[in-house]
Amino acid sequence: MQAEIAELNRVQDLLKFKAWYYTQAVAENTEARIKHIQPQDMPEEIRKAYENSHAELECPPAHVGN
């Protein structure tokens, strides 16, 4: 269940990042600048969302039944 919650949080963070990304692109009328932005140049909240949504998944150990 914890893995499912973590995955839902990742999806939520991805949506937060994408909403910010496309809001910026629409405001600038182009993706030219925003598509090359580095995480350190993003607002802190967006950077954290980006990093969480793009982090490697930690796979729990496989359960071996008797």
N, CA, C and O atoms as a Maestro MAE file, in Angstrom:
{
 s_m_m2io_version
 :::
 2.0.0
}

f_m_ct {
 s_m_title
 :::
 protein
 m_atom[264] {
  # First column is atom index #
  i_m_mmod_type
  r_m_x_coord
  r_m_y_coord
  r_m_z_coord
  i_m_residue_number
  s_m_chain_name
  s_m_pdb_residue_name
  s_m_pdb_atom_name
  i_m_atomic_number
  :::
  1 25 0.817 -1.188 0.000 1 A "MET " " N  " 7
  2 3 0.000 0.000 0.000 1 A "MET " " CA " 6
  3 2 0.866 1.259 0.000 1 A "MET " " C  " 6
  4 15 0.517 2.247 -0.647 1 A "MET " " O  " 8
  5 25 1.987 1.233 0.717 2 A "GLN " " N  " 7
  6 3 2.888 2.389 0.742 2 A "GLN " " CA " 6
  7 2 3.440 2.676 -0.661 2 A "GLN " " C  " 6
  8 15 3.597 3.835 -1.044 2 A "GLN " " O  " 8
  9 25 3.731 1.625 -1.417 3 A "ALA " " N  " 7
  10 3 4.247 1.809 -2.779 3 A "ALA " " CA " 6
  11 2 3.196 2.471 -3.671 3 A "ALA " " C  " 6
  12 15 3.527 3.302 -4.517 3 A "ALA " " O  " 8
  13 25 1.946 2.104 -3.479 4 A "GLU " " N  " 7
  14 3 0.867 2.705 -4.265 4 A "GLU " " CA " 6
  15 2 0.714 4.188 -3.933 4 A "GLU " " C  " 6
  16 15 0.509 5.010 -4.826 4 A "GLU " " O  " 8
  17 25 0.813 4.527 -2.655 5 A "ILE " " N  " 7
  18 3 0.729 5.931 -2.228 5 A "ILE " " CA " 6
  19 2 1.895 6.720 -2.812 5 A "ILE " " C  " 6
  20 15 1.708 7.833 -3.305 5 A "ILE " " O  " 8
  21 25 3.095 6.150 -2.758 6 A "ALA " " N  " 7
  22 3 4.274 6.815 -3.313 6 A "ALA " " CA " 6
  23 2 4.098 7.050 -4.812 6 A "ALA " " C  " 6
  24 15 4.453 8.116 -5.315 6 A "ALA " " O  " 8
  25 25 3.561 6.080 -5.520 7 A "GLU " " N  " 7
  26 3 3.348 6.225 -6.959 7 A "GLU " " CA " 6
  27 2 2.301 7.305 -7.247 7 A "GLU " " C  " 6
  28 15 2.463 8.083 -8.187 7 A "GLU " " O  " 8
  29 25 1.244 7.361 -6.459 8 A "LEU " " N  " 7
  30 3 0.237 8.410 -6.635 8 A "LEU " " CA " 6
  31 2 0.824 9.791 -6.361 8 A "LEU " " C  " 6
  32 15 0.483 10.756 -7.045 8 A "LEU " " O  " 8
  33 25 1.699 9.891 -5.373 9 A "ASN " " N  " 7
  34 3 2.383 11.160 -5.096 9 A "ASN " " CA " 6
  35 2 3.272 11.571 -6.260 9 A "ASN " " C  " 6
  36 15 3.363 12.752 -6.593 9 A "ASN " " O  " 8
  37 25 3.927 10.591 -6.877 10 A "ARG " " N  " 7
  38 3 4.764 10.873 -8.045 10 A "ARG " " CA " 6
  39 2 3.915 11.400 -9.197 10 A "ARG " " C  " 6
  40 15 4.300 12.355 -9.871 10 A "ARG " " O  " 8
  41 25 2.774 10.783 -9.418 11 A "VAL " " N  " 7
  42 3 1.871 11.225 -10.489 11 A "VAL " " CA " 6
  43 2 1.373 12.640 -10.195 11 A "VAL " " C  " 6
  44 15 1.333 13.485 -11.090 11 A "VAL " " O  " 8
  45 25 0.997 12.895 -8.953 12 A "GLN " " N  " 7
  46 3 0.540 14.233 -8.573 12 A "GLN " " CA " 6
  47 2 1.643 15.265 -8.809 12 A "GLN " " C  " 6
  48 15 1.373 16.353 -9.318 12 A "GLN " " O  " 8
  49 25 2.869 14.935 -8.448 13 A "ASP " " N  " 7
  50 3 3.983 15.854 -8.663 13 A "ASP " " CA " 6
  51 2 4.260 16.061 -10.154 13 A "ASP " " C  " 6
  52 15 4.604 17.167 -10.572 13 A "ASP " " O  " 8
  53 25 4.111 15.011 -10.949 14 A "LEU " " N  " 7
  54 3 4.295 15.163 -12.386 14 A "LEU " " CA " 6
  55 2 3.252 16.118 -12.963 14 A "LEU " " C  " 6
  56 15 3.572 16.967 -13.794 14 A "LEU " " O  " 8
  57 25 2.015 15.976 -12.522 15 A "LEU " " N  " 7
  58 3 0.953 16.873 -12.985 15 A "LEU " " CA " 6
  59 2 1.210 18.318 -12.540 15 A "LEU " " C  " 6
  60 15 0.955 19.258 -13.293 15 A "LEU " " O  " 8
  61 25 1.711 18.487 -11.323 16 A "LYS " " N  " 7
  62 3 2.043 19.831 -10.835 16 A "LYS " " CA " 6
  63 2 3.128 20.454 -11.713 16 A "LYS " " C  " 6
  64 15 3.027 21.617 -12.105 16 A "LYS " " O  " 8
  65 25 4.167 19.671 -12.018 17 A "PHE " " N  " 7
  66 3 5.239 20.164 -12.867 17 A "PHE " " CA " 6
  67 2 4.726 20.502 -14.256 17 A "PHE " " C  " 6
  68 15 5.027 21.575 -14.780 17 A "PHE " " O  " 8
  69 25 3.960 19.611 -14.859 18 A "LYS " " N  " 7
  70 3 3.458 19.848 -16.216 18 A "LYS " " CA " 6
  71 2 2.540 21.066 -16.274 18 A "LYS " " C  " 6
  72 15 2.593 21.835 -17.234 18 A "LYS " " O  " 8
  73 25 1.708 21.246 -15.269 19 A "ALA " " N  " 7
  74 3 0.829 22.423 -15.242 19 A "ALA " " CA " 6
  75 2 1.671 23.694 -15.210 19 A "ALA " " C  " 6
  76 15 1.386 24.646 -15.936 19 A "ALA " " O  " 8
  77 25 2.710 23.714 -14.368 20 A "TRP " " N  " 7
  78 3 3.594 24.872 -14.307 20 A "TRP " " CA " 6
  79 2 4.312 25.072 -15.647 20 A "TRP " " C  " 6
  80 15 4.379 26.190 -16.157 20 A "TRP " " O  " 8
  81 25 4.844 23.993 -16.209 21 A "TYR " " N  " 7
  82 3 5.577 24.046 -17.476 21 A "TYR " " CA " 6
  83 2 4.720 24.677 -18.573 21 A "TYR " " C  " 6
  84 15 5.145 25.622 -19.237 21 A "TYR " " O  " 8
  85 25 3.508 24.144 -18.755 22 A "TYR " " N  " 7
  86 3 2.665 24.643 -19.840 22 A "TYR " " CA " 6
  87 2 2.100 26.029 -19.555 22 A "TYR " " C  " 6
  88 15 1.833 26.781 -20.492 22 A "TYR " " O  " 8
  89 25 1.914 26.382 -18.308 23 A "THR " " N  " 7
  90 3 1.523 27.754 -17.965 23 A "THR " " CA " 6
  91 2 2.619 28.721 -18.389 23 A "THR " " C  " 6
  92 15 2.340 29.790 -18.932 23 A "THR " " O  " 8
  93 25 3.875 28.337 -18.136 24 A "GLN " " N  " 7
  94 3 5.007 29.173 -18.549 24 A "GLN " " CA " 6
  95 2 5.077 29.283 -20.072 24 A "GLN " " C  " 6
  96 15 5.272 30.370 -20.615 24 A "GLN " " O  " 8
  97 25 4.916 28.152 -20.750 25 A "ALA " " N  " 7
  98 3 4.996 28.143 -22.211 25 A "ALA " " CA " 6
  99 2 3.896 29.002 -22.833 25 A "ALA " " C  " 6
  100 15 4.143 29.728 -23.796 25 A "ALA " " O  " 8
  101 25 2.690 28.922 -22.289 26 A "VAL " " N  " 7
  102 3 1.588 29.725 -22.807 26 A "VAL " " CA " 6
  103 2 1.852 31.209 -22.544 26 A "VAL " " C  " 6
  104 15 1.624 32.046 -23.417 26 A "VAL " " O  " 8
  105 25 2.325 31.528 -21.360 27 A "ALA " " N  " 7
  106 3 2.601 32.928 -21.018 27 A "ALA " " CA " 6
  107 2 3.671 33.521 -21.937 27 A "ALA " " C  " 6
  108 15 3.618 34.701 -22.283 27 A "ALA " " O  " 8
  109 25 4.640 32.691 -22.327 28 A "GLU " " N  " 7
  110 3 5.730 33.160 -23.187 28 A "GLU " " CA " 6
  111 2 5.413 32.954 -24.668 28 A "GLU " " C  " 6
  112 15 6.161 33.393 -25.542 28 A "GLU " " O  " 8
  113 25 4.302 32.285 -24.933 29 A "ASN " " N  " 7
  114 3 3.864 31.992 -26.292 29 A "ASN " " CA " 6
  115 2 4.851 31.101 -27.051 29 A "ASN " " C  " 6
  116 15 4.889 31.109 -28.282 29 A "ASN " " O  " 8
  117 25 5.651 30.330 -26.300 30 A "THR " " N  " 7
  118 3 6.634 29.426 -26.898 30 A "THR " " CA " 6
  119 2 7.198 28.502 -25.817 30 A "THR " " C  " 6
  120 15 7.195 28.832 -24.631 30 A "THR " " O  " 8
  121 25 7.677 27.345 -26.254 31 A "GLU " " N  " 7
  122 3 8.376 26.435 -25.339 31 A "GLU " " CA " 6
  123 2 9.890 26.595 -25.441 31 A "GLU " " C  " 6
  124 15 10.635 25.886 -24.765 31 A "GLU " " O  " 8
  125 25 10.340 27.504 -26.266 32 A "ALA " " N  " 7
  126 3 11.772 27.627 -26.570 32 A "ALA " " CA " 6
  127 2 12.644 27.719 -25.323 32 A "ALA " " C  " 6
  128 15 13.658 27.027 -25.239 32 A "ALA " " O  " 8
  129 25 12.282 28.547 -24.361 33 A "ARG " " N  " 7
  130 3 13.101 28.699 -23.155 33 A "ARG " " CA " 6
  131 2 12.811 27.602 -22.146 33 A "ARG " " C  " 6
  132 15 13.729 26.997 -21.592 33 A "ARG " " O  " 8
  133 25 11.549 27.354 -21.915 34 A "ILE " " N  " 7
  134 3 11.153 26.469 -20.814 34 A "ILE " " CA " 6
  135 2 11.574 25.017 -21.034 34 A "ILE " " C  " 6
  136 15 11.835 24.302 -20.066 34 A "ILE " " O  " 8
  137 25 11.645 24.568 -22.296 35 A "LYS " " N  " 7
  138 3 12.009 23.165 -22.517 35 A "LYS " " CA " 6
  139 2 13.473 22.876 -22.211 35 A "LYS " " C  " 6
  140 15 13.877 21.717 -22.122 35 A "LYS " " O  " 8
  141 25 14.272 23.944 -22.049 36 A "HIS " " N  " 7
  142 3 15.697 23.769 -21.728 36 A "HIS " " CA " 6
  143 2 16.022 24.163 -20.288 36 A "HIS " " C  " 6
  144 15 17.191 24.201 -19.905 36 A "HIS " " O  " 8
  145 25 15.012 24.453 -19.502 37 A "ILE " " N  " 7
  146 3 15.253 24.909 -18.130 37 A "ILE " " CA " 6
  147 2 15.843 23.769 -17.287 37 A "ILE " " C  " 6
  148 15 15.444 22.611 -17.416 37 A "ILE " " O  " 8
  149 25 16.773 24.115 -16.451 38 A "GLN " " N  " 7
  150 3 17.409 23.161 -15.551 38 A "GLN " " CA " 6
  151 2 16.680 23.181 -14.209 38 A "GLN " " C  " 6
  152 15 16.142 24.216 -13.815 38 A "GLN " " O  " 8
  153 25 16.657 22.050 -13.503 39 A "PRO " " N  " 7
  154 3 15.948 22.005 -12.219 39 A "PRO " " CA " 6
  155 2 16.360 23.119 -11.250 39 A "PRO " " C  " 6
  156 15 15.511 23.657 -10.540 39 A "PRO " " O  " 8
  157 25 17.625 23.465 -11.209 40 A "GLN " " N  " 7
  158 3 18.075 24.504 -10.280 40 A "GLN " " CA " 6
  159 2 17.514 25.882 -10.638 40 A "GLN " " C  " 6
  160 15 17.564 26.799 -9.818 40 A "GLN " " O  " 8
  161 25 16.979 26.038 -11.857 41 A "ASP " " N  " 7
  162 3 16.406 27.311 -12.279 41 A "ASP " " CA " 6
  163 2 14.884 27.366 -12.106 41 A "ASP " " C  " 6
  164 15 14.253 28.370 -12.434 41 A "ASP " " O  " 8
  165 25 14.310 26.295 -11.595 42 A "MET " " N  " 7
  166 3 12.868 26.238 -11.360 42 A "MET " " CA " 6
  167 2 12.548 26.776 -9.968 42 A "MET " " C  " 6
  168 15 13.400 26.741 -9.080 42 A "MET " " O  " 8
  169 25 11.326 27.273 -9.772 43 A "PRO " " N  " 7
  170 3 10.920 27.621 -8.403 43 A "PRO " " CA " 6
  171 2 11.050 26.377 -7.512 43 A "PRO " " C  " 6
  172 15 10.851 25.254 -7.977 43 A "PRO " " O  " 8
  173 25 11.378 26.579 -6.252 44 A "GLU " " N  " 7
  174 3 11.673 25.456 -5.356 44 A "GLU " " CA " 6
  175 2 10.573 24.399 -5.319 44 A "GLU " " C  " 6
  176 15 10.861 23.207 -5.423 44 A "GLU " " O  " 8
  177 25 9.329 24.816 -5.173 45 A "GLU " " N  " 7
  178 3 8.220 23.856 -5.098 45 A "GLU " " CA " 6
  179 2 8.126 23.027 -6.385 45 A "GLU " " C  " 6
  180 15 7.871 21.823 -6.332 45 A "GLU " " O  " 8
  181 25 8.327 23.661 -7.518 46 A "ILE " " N  " 7
  182 3 8.260 22.967 -8.807 46 A "ILE " " CA " 6
  183 2 9.462 22.050 -8.971 46 A "ILE " " C  " 6
  184 15 9.328 20.935 -9.473 46 A "ILE " " O  " 8
  185 25 10.635 22.511 -8.552 47 A "ARG " " N  " 7
  186 3 11.832 21.669 -8.628 47 A "ARG " " CA " 6
  187 2 11.661 20.395 -7.814 47 A "ARG " " C  " 6
  188 15 12.020 19.310 -8.272 47 A "ARG " " O  " 8
  189 25 11.112 20.522 -6.609 48 A "LYS " " N  " 7
  190 3 10.887 19.345 -5.769 48 A "LYS " " CA " 6
  191 2 9.895 18.389 -6.429 48 A "LYS " " C  " 6
  192 15 10.084 17.173 -6.409 48 A "LYS " " O  " 8
  193 25 8.840 18.948 -7.010 49 A "ALA " " N  " 7
  194 3 7.855 18.116 -7.704 49 A "ALA " " CA " 6
  195 2 8.500 17.416 -8.899 49 A "ALA " " C  " 6
  196 15 8.269 16.229 -9.132 49 A "ALA " " O  " 8
  197 25 9.305 18.155 -9.648 50 A "TYR " " N  " 7
  198 3 10.007 17.588 -10.808 50 A "TYR " " CA " 6
  199 2 10.930 16.451 -10.370 50 A "TYR " " C  " 6
  200 15 10.911 15.368 -10.955 50 A "TYR " " O  " 8
  201 25 11.729 16.702 -9.348 51 A "GLU " " N  " 7
  202 3 12.676 15.693 -8.887 51 A "GLU " " CA " 6
  203 2 11.968 14.447 -8.376 51 A "GLU " " C  " 6
  204 15 12.408 13.332 -8.654 51 A "GLU " " O  " 8
  205 25 10.876 14.619 -7.631 52 A "ASN " " N  " 7
  206 3 10.141 13.458 -7.142 52 A "ASN " " CA " 6
  207 2 9.507 12.682 -8.295 52 A "ASN " " C  " 6
  208 15 9.524 11.451 -8.301 52 A "ASN " " O  " 8
  209 25 8.958 13.389 -9.255 53 A "SER " " N  " 7
  210 3 8.270 12.705 -10.352 53 A "SER " " CA " 6
  211 2 9.238 12.028 -11.319 53 A "SER " " C  " 6
  212 15 8.841 11.131 -12.063 53 A "SER " " O  " 8
  213 25 10.496 12.444 -11.317 54 A "HIS " " N  " 7
  214 3 11.488 11.855 -12.213 54 A "HIS " " CA " 6
  215 2 12.499 10.969 -11.483 54 A "HIS " " C  " 6
  216 15 13.477 10.523 -12.082 54 A "HIS " " O  " 8
  217 25 12.272 10.717 -10.211 55 A "ALA " " N  " 7
  218 3 13.198 9.885 -9.428 55 A "ALA " " CA " 6
  219 2 13.058 8.420 -9.835 55 A "ALA " " C  " 6
  220 15 12.018 7.982 -10.328 55 A "ALA " " O  " 8
  221 25 14.123 7.695 -9.613 56 A "GLU " " N  " 7
  222 3 14.092 6.259 -9.856 56 A "GLU " " CA " 6
  223 2 13.130 5.599 -8.876 56 A "GLU " " C  " 6
  224 15 13.067 5.969 -7.703 56 A "GLU " " O  " 8
  225 25 12.395 4.635 -9.366 57 A "LEU " " N  " 7
  226 3 11.491 3.888 -8.492 57 A "LEU " " CA " 6
  227 2 12.294 2.912 -7.652 57 A "LEU " " C  " 6
  228 15 13.187 2.228 -8.152 57 A "LEU " " O  " 8
  229 25 11.967 2.856 -6.380 58 A "GLU " " N  " 7
  230 3 12.570 1.854 -5.512 58 A "GLU " " CA " 6
  231 2 11.612 0.684 -5.459 58 A "GLU " " C  " 6
  232 15 10.486 0.804 -4.976 58 A "GLU " " O  " 8
  233 25 12.067 -0.435 -5.956 59 A "CYS " " N  " 7
  234 3 11.222 -1.626 -5.974 59 A "CYS " " CA " 6
  235 2 11.363 -2.365 -4.655 59 A "CYS " " C  " 6
  236 15 12.476 -2.670 -4.228 59 A "CYS " " O  " 8
  237 25 10.248 -2.652 -4.013 60 A "PRO " " N  " 7
  238 3 10.328 -3.419 -2.761 60 A "PRO " " CA " 6
  239 2 10.763 -4.840 -3.070 60 A "PRO " " C  " 6
  240 15 10.545 -5.323 -4.181 60 A "PRO " " O  " 8
  241 25 11.373 -5.513 -2.112 61 A "PRO " " N  " 7
  242 3 11.787 -6.886 -2.347 61 A "PRO " " CA " 6
  243 2 10.587 -7.754 -2.673 61 A "PRO " " C  " 6
  244 15 9.496 -7.565 -2.135 61 A "PRO " " O  " 8
  245 25 10.807 -8.701 -3.557 62 A "ALA " " N  " 7
  246 3 9.717 -9.607 -3.945 62 A "ALA " " CA " 6
  247 2 9.327 -10.484 -2.769 62 A "ALA " " C  " 6
  248 15 10.181 -10.975 -2.031 62 A "ALA " " O  " 8
  249 25 8.042 -10.669 -2.608 63 A "HIS " " N  " 7
  250 3 7.538 -11.526 -1.533 63 A "HIS " " CA " 6
  251 2 7.563 -12.965 -2.017 63 A "HIS " " C  " 6
  252 15 7.000 -13.288 -3.063 63 A "HIS " " O  " 8
  253 25 8.198 -13.797 -1.277 64 A "VAL " " N  " 7
  254 3 8.273 -15.213 -1.626 64 A "VAL " " CA " 6
  255 2 7.411 -15.983 -0.640 64 A "VAL " " C  " 6
  256 15 7.708 -16.031 0.554 64 A "VAL " " O  " 8
  257 25 6.361 -16.574 -1.138 65 A "GLY " " N  " 7
  258 3 5.457 -17.335 -0.273 65 A "GLY " " CA " 6
  259 2 5.945 -18.744 -0.054 65 A "GLY " " C  " 6
  260 15 6.795 -19.244 -0.791 65 A "GLY " " O  " 8
  261 25 5.391 -19.396 0.984 66 A "ASN " " N  " 7
  262 3 5.762 -20.790 1.285 66 A "ASN " " CA " 6
  263 2 4.992 -21.737 0.443 66 A "ASN " " C  " 6
  264 15 5.171 -22.950 0.556 66 A "ASN " " O  " 8
  :::
 }
 m_bond[263] {
  # First column is bond index #
  i_m_from
  i_m_to
  i_m_order
  :::
  1 1 2 1
  2 2 3 1
  3 3 4 2
  4 3 5 1
  5 5 6 1
  6 6 7 1
  7 7 8 2
  8 7 9 1
  9 9 10 1
  10 10 11 1
  11 11 12 2
  12 11 13 1
  13 13 14 1
  14 14 15 1
  15 15 16 2
  16 15 17 1
  17 17 18 1
  18 18 19 1
  19 19 20 2
  20 19 21 1
  21 21 22 1
  22 22 23 1
  23 23 24 2
  24 23 25 1
  25 25 26 1
  26 26 27 1
  27 27 28 2
  28 27 29 1
  29 29 30 1
  30 30 31 1
  31 31 32 2
  32 31 33 1
  33 33 34 1
  34 34 35 1
  35 35 36 2
  36 35 37 1
  37 37 38 1
  38 38 39 1
  39 39 40 2
  40 39 41 1
  41 41 42 1
  42 42 43 1
  43 43 44 2
  44 43 45 1
  45 45 46 1
  46 46 47 1
  47 47 48 2
  48 47 49 1
  49 49 50 1
  50 50 51 1
  51 51 52 2
  52 51 53 1
  53 53 54 1
  54 54 55 1
  55 55 56 2
  56 55 57 1
  57 57 58 1
  58 58 59 1
  59 59 60 2
  60 59 61 1
  61 61 62 1
  62 62 63 1
  63 63 64 2
  64 63 65 1
  65 65 66 1
  66 66 67 1
  67 67 68 2
  68 67 69 1
  69 69 70 1
  70 70 71 1
  71 71 72 2
  72 71 73 1
  73 73 74 1
  74 74 75 1
  75 75 76 2
  76 75 77 1
  77 77 78 1
  78 78 79 1
  79 79 80 2
  80 79 81 1
  81 81 82 1
  82 82 83 1
  83 83 84 2
  84 83 85 1
  85 85 86 1
  86 86 87 1
  87 87 88 2
  88 87 89 1
  89 89 90 1
  90 90 91 1
  91 91 92 2
  92 91 93 1
  93 93 94 1
  94 94 95 1
  95 95 96 2
  96 95 97 1
  97 97 98 1
  98 98 99 1
  99 99 100 2
  100 99 101 1
  101 101 102 1
  102 102 103 1
  103 103 104 2
  104 103 105 1
  105 105 106 1
  106 106 107 1
  107 107 108 2
  108 107 109 1
  109 109 110 1
  110 110 111 1
  111 111 112 2
  112 111 113 1
  113 113 114 1
  114 114 115 1
  115 115 116 2
  116 115 117 1
  117 117 118 1
  118 118 119 1
  119 119 120 2
  120 119 121 1
  121 121 122 1
  122 122 123 1
  123 123 124 2
  124 123 125 1
  125 125 126 1
  126 126 127 1
  127 127 128 2
  128 127 129 1
  129 129 130 1
  130 130 131 1
  131 131 132 2
  132 131 133 1
  133 133 134 1
  134 134 135 1
  135 135 136 2
  136 135 137 1
  137 137 138 1
  138 138 139 1
  139 139 140 2
  140 139 141 1
  141 141 142 1
  142 142 143 1
  143 143 144 2
  144 143 145 1
  145 145 146 1
  146 146 147 1
  147 147 148 2
  148 147 149 1
  149 149 150 1
  150 150 151 1
  151 151 152 2
  152 151 153 1
  153 153 154 1
  154 154 155 1
  155 155 156 2
  156 155 157 1
  157 157 158 1
  158 158 159 1
  159 159 160 2
  160 159 161 1
  161 161 162 1
  162 162 163 1
  163 163 164 2
  164 163 165 1
  165 165 166 1
  166 166 167 1
  167 167 168 2
  168 167 169 1
  169 169 170 1
  170 170 171 1
  171 171 172 2
  172 171 173 1
  173 173 174 1
  174 174 175 1
  175 175 176 2
  176 175 177 1
  177 177 178 1
  178 178 179 1
  179 179 180 2
  180 179 181 1
  181 181 182 1
  182 182 183 1
  183 183 184 2
  184 183 185 1
  185 185 186 1
  186 186 187 1
  187 187 188 2
  188 187 189 1
  189 189 190 1
  190 190 191 1
  191 191 192 2
  192 191 193 1
  193 193 194 1
  194 194 195 1
  195 195 196 2
  196 195 197 1
  197 197 198 1
  198 198 199 1
  199 199 200 2
  200 199 201 1
  201 201 202 1
  202 202 203 1
  203 203 204 2
  204 203 205 1
  205 205 206 1
  206 206 207 1
  207 207 208 2
  208 207 209 1
  209 209 210 1
  210 210 211 1
  211 211 212 2
  212 211 213 1
  213 213 214 1
  214 214 215 1
  215 215 216 2
  216 215 217 1
  217 217 218 1
  218 218 219 1
  219 219 220 2
  220 219 221 1
  221 221 222 1
  222 222 223 1
  223 223 224 2
  224 223 225 1
  225 225 226 1
  226 226 227 1
  227 227 228 2
  228 227 229 1
  229 229 230 1
  230 230 231 1
  231 231 232 2
  232 231 233 1
  233 233 234 1
  234 234 235 1
  235 235 236 2
  236 235 237 1
  237 237 238 1
  238 238 239 1
  239 239 240 2
  240 239 241 1
  241 241 242 1
  242 242 243 1
  243 243 244 2
  244 243 245 1
  245 245 246 1
  246 246 247 1
  247 247 248 2
  248 247 249 1
  249 249 250 1
  250 250 251 1
  251 251 252 2
  252 251 253 1
  253 253 254 1
  254 254 255 1
  255 255 256 2
  256 255 257 1
  257 257 258 1
  258 258 259 1
  259 259 260 2
  260 259 261 1
  261 261 262 1
  262 262 263 1
  263 263 264 2
  :::
 }
}
